[in-house]
């Protein structure tokens, strides 16, 4: 997580850095923080920033991870209701 945050700080317009930060949050969620939706929300925020950065339109990993995150967030919400 720390390296991803440092990468974003170096260049706020870099799609890959934001995607890595989103992936770090998603990994943290799946590594045992599943009850904490804040990790999924933080990942979505990072992916949203990445989608506004240069190069986002041609980054399939970003789009896949963003949709995957939405799906897991929605599944988690339905389990909690």
Long-range contacts (C-beta under 8 A, 24 or more apart in sequence): 1-25, 1-28, 8-46, 13-53, 13-54, 14-53, 14-54, 15-50, 15-51, 15-53, 15-54, 15-55, 15-56, 15-59, 15-62, 16-50, 16-55, 16-59, 17-50, 18-46, 18-47, 18-49, 18-50, 18-53, 19-46, 19-47, 19-50, 19-59, 19-61, 19-62, 19-65, 21-46, 22-46, 22-47, 22-50, 22-62, 22-65, 22-66, 22-69, 23-65, 26-65, 26-68, 26-69, 29-72, 34-76, 37-73, 37-76, 37-77, 40-69, 40-72, 40-73, 40-76, 41-73, 43-69, 44-69, 44-70, 44-73
